């Protein structure tokens, strides 16, 4: 006998349908980390100030493009809904936003201006721990954040995204530090995988939810 679906599960399914099923969020995430992956190259070509300005402008365009695409592509197919807010959900949302901002702030700091982060001194640990300590913490924060998002939303691929981005970020720093790479190749590969997953989800979404036609 099938178990009855609770209101919480219904809300999670609606959340997945509205925010994750069309693949636009995934593609935005992939492009964002792709930009971070090539950031050292454009920084060398444009200089720190101009490159940061370009990155922020592209990030704003990317977010605006996702919102516009969702309105044009997704809304005509599945509509739009405003979930009911409760004090518990509001508090959870606030905590999640703070974690997201803190995590991505740490990631941006390690990728865009690593010299700005003070280095703690470690004793009785291998030298590589001291070299990569901030990046290890950032990677763990990313994995933890995406795991929390996956748990709350029920979107299992977010677990994969956390590990891809976290390890991609750490591997990119290690290659730069020990091999002299001026290009975040592992992070670019991780971003490319996420982008391709998002594209496949978008294609499936367009086939699964055609735009309704008015009956004559």
Secondary structure, DSSP 8 states (H G I E B T S, - for coil): ------HHHHHHHHHHHHHTTTSHHHHHHHHHHHHHHSHHHHHHHH-HHHHHHHHHHHHHHHHHHHHHHIIIIIHHHH--------HHHHHHHHHHHHHHHHHHHHHHHHHH-GGGS------SS-HHHHHHHHHHHHHHHHHHHHHHHHHHH--THHHHHHHHHHHHHHHHHHHHHHH--SS-HHHHHHHHHHHHHHHHHHHHHHHHS-------
